[in-house]
Amino acid sequence: MGRVDSAVAGVQERDKWRGRLEALERSLDELLERRRRLELRLRRVRKELSKLQLAAREFTEPRNRFPTPEVGYGPTGPVLR
């Protein structure tokens, strides 16, 4: 009878650890999926941030603020009277 009890206890212990392992694997899968979503979100945020930085530079840098000689502000062409 001792062997049977020992075998049953071993099977129960194995099932207990199998259940724990399955729970841990599910948790790992959930964490990996969450990480994938967060990394995707981070890529989008970085992309948007780079666009905003470019736009900010375009508005704050003083280049091209003064008219070039090619640009005229007077009338062009013949004057019709």
CYANA upper distance limits for C-alpha pairs under 8 A (distance plus 0.5 A):
  1 MET  CA      5 ASP  CA      6.85
  2 GLY  CA      6 SER  CA      6.61
  3 ARG  CA      7 ALA  CA      6.51
  4 VAL  CA      8 VAL  CA      6.58
  5 ASP  CA      9 ALA  CA      6.55
  6 SER  CA     10 GLY  CA      6.62
  7 ALA  CA     11 VAL  CA      6.72
  8 VAL  CA     12 GLN  CA      6.65
  9 ALA  CA     13 GLU  CA      6.57
 10 GLY  CA     14 ARG  CA      6.58
 11 VAL  CA     15 ASP  CA      6.65
 12 GLN  CA     16 LYS  CA      6.61
 13 GLU  CA     17 TRP  CA      6.80
 14 ARG  CA     18 ARG  CA      6.56
 15 ASP  CA     19 GLY  CA      6.61
 16 LYS  CA     20 ARG  CA      6.88
 17 TRP  CA     21 LEU  CA      6.54
 18 ARG  CA     22 GLU  CA      6.66
 19 GLY  CA     23 ALA  CA      6.73
 20 ARG  CA     24 LEU  CA      6.68
 21 LEU  CA     25 GLU  CA      6.62
 22 GLU  CA     26 ARG  CA      6.70
 23 ALA  CA     27 SER  CA      6.75
 24 LEU  CA     28 LEU  CA      6.58
 25 GLU  CA     29 ASP  CA      6.65
 26 ARG  CA     30 GLU  CA      6.74
 27 SER  CA     31 LEU  CA      6.64
 28 LEU  CA     32 LEU  CA      6.56
 29 ASP  CA     33 GLU  CA      6.69
 30 GLU  CA     34 ARG  CA      6.65
 31 LEU  CA     35 ARG  CA      6.54
 32 LEU  CA     36 ARG  CA      6.65
 33 GLU  CA     37 ARG  CA      6.81
 34 ARG  CA     38 LEU  CA      6.66
 35 ARG  CA     39 GLU  CA      6.54
 36 ARG  CA     40 LEU  CA      6.72
 37 ARG  CA     41 ARG  CA      6.69
 38 LEU  CA     42 LEU  CA      6.51
 39 GLU  CA     43 ARG  CA      6.71
 40 LEU  CA     44 ARG  CA      6.90
 41 ARG  CA     45 VAL  CA      6.69
 42 LEU  CA     46 ARG  CA      6.59
 43 ARG  CA     47 LYS  CA      6.64
 44 ARG  CA     48 GLU  CA      6.67
 45 VAL  CA     49 LEU  CA      6.49
 46 ARG  CA     50 SER  CA      6.67
 47 LYS  CA     51 LYS  CA      6.92
 48 GLU  CA     52 LEU  CA      6.73
 49 LEU  CA     53 GLN  CA      6.61
 50 SER  CA     54 LEU  CA      6.70
 51 LYS  CA     55 ALA  CA      6.73
 52 LEU  CA     56 ALA  CA      6.52
 53 GLN  CA     57 ARG  CA      6.66
 54 LEU  CA     58 GLU  CA      6.77
 55 ALA  CA     59 PHE  CA      6.91
 56 ALA  CA     60 THR  CA      6.63
 57 ARG  CA     61 GLU  CA      6.15
 67 PRO  CA     71 VAL  CA      6.60
